[in-house]
Amino acid sequence: MPPGLCFDFKRGCCRRGTHCRFSHDTSPTTASSSSTTNPQIREETETEAICRKWTYMIPRPNMNSSRFEAAVNTKKFLQMGWNLIESEDAGTRQYVITKLGAETGLAIIKTLTDIIDANQKDESTVSMFRDKTLPFYRIISHPDVLSSLILETPVDTIYTFLFGPSGRRGLRVFRFTATALSGMVLGHSSSDEDVSTIAISSSLAVLDRLIEINQSAQVIEGFTAIVETIAACIPESFMVPNAQQSLTRIRRRLNIGSSLPLAPTQSTSQNLLSAAFELSQDLPGDLSNNGARHDNDHASVTDIQILPTAQEIASPRQEYLPLIDSTQHHLSGLAGLLDRQFRLLREDTVGQLRDAVREEITRLQHPNRNVPTTHQGQKGVRKLIYHNVRFSRMCVDRRKGLQVVAEFDQPPQINNKPMKQREDWWKGSRLLQVDSLVCFVSSNGKIVFLSVCDPILPFHGRKDFNSDDKRRSDDIPSLFKQANRASVLLSLAECCVGL
């Protein structure tokens, strides 16, 4: 770091001479070098200054509508906006259009259209059109604005808002425009010819784009009358090529809309018959033309067992499922609603169990036949099958009733494995836990539904169970104690017909 300036030398009284450790250099190089390190602030251009002032004229969002109209000077705002659009800066044009397409910009456009509607028959129509509407038209119809891909979304937003719901705002604005153009053309002087030409060209360009974006305008009769009014008041000397092209496209689109056939009006008293497709349905139980499907097919859901019976599993007929059309139900009102909900819920749950049992019975009866995995539209169901089942012992429980011990082969993945490994596998798989539903199926068609019981409770519940009877614990059913066989205590869930 260079030494600082010697203040004694600056006052002319330094006696240290060349031995002074401070600088005796009084040239302004230090100050100038420090000044060069600070960059100079760039001056604001004229376009940037106008853009900043124009931005400050936009009121804050969520402002009250009455205060909003008083806060903005529509005439000055739109004229300054046109000056910015006319500049050669593409970024400034994008900024202006984006602001107009935002919520506050659309609010300013709404203020303009409301003023137009309120003063449509006033004598100042031409001056108001020239001071406010024409700058707005020139902003949104500038060729660089309409051809910009970046501005496509905000431009469409502006034109859609100008069109309004069902074209009501657009009709008001262009009726006013047609009146103003007629006044400008009929009362123009030689000095106003250029302004009239620009007004006609810009108005037709805006109307052309409006009808192009909002195609429903093609079938609104009011726009056809507006176009003919504008075309009738325009002399040939004012019809520049751009205006002629816009008018031609407008007429072409409106003629397409007018050529569409109108729907014939029909009297309200005429009864219209709608097409309907009726599907014949086989009703449940005795209501069926072919009789009951099986012993668990009833017209009343109160007679239906939850678990499927042997005849139900073996039945080849499609089960009755209510249709959406309530007029085809065999019951009406609340009873019909409960009937429909019960049958659909049972089909979603028990229907899969029924199809899985049917598949296993067919496989046992025909072991060499390829059995399909679907039936009556049901998807294949994941099944856990235990083979070589044998009922070894029976006992009676006060709450569970008749209980039986079922023995079966250990699953192949743990057959002859150590007991600890078998115990961990059964606990991890969480199979055959208490209250699990199982189904016993034999090759001769016998079907029994059972549920798993806790094997400890029957033995601990015995009055004669004491410490001397610990040897009986070896007889308690277990899934993992034996290497080749597993056993489980079962109780009847619901006995099917066919036992």
Secondary structure, DSSP 8 states (H G I E B T S, - for coil): ----B-HHHHHT----GGG-SSB----THHHHHHHHHS-------HHHHHHHHHHHTS--TT--HHHHHHH--HHHHHHHHHHHHHSS-HHHHHHHHHHHTSHHHHHHHHHHHHHHHHTTTSTTHHHHIIIIIHHHHHHHT-HHHHT-STTHHHHHHHHHHHH-GGGHHHHHHHHHHHHHHHHHHHT--GGGHHHHHHHHHHHHHHHHHHHHH-GGGGG-HHHHHHHHHHHHH--GGG--HHHHHHHHHHHHHHHHHHHS-------TTS-------------SGGGSTT--SSTT--SSGGG--SS--HHHHH--S------S-GGG-SS-HHHHHHHHHHHHHHHHHHHHHHHHHHHHHHHHH-TTS---S-BTTB---------S-EEEEEEEETTTEEEEEEEEE--GGGTT--HHHHHHHHHHHT-S-TT-EEEEE-TTS-EEEEEE--SSHHHHT-TT--GGGGGGGGGS--SSSSSSEEEEEEEEEEE-TT-
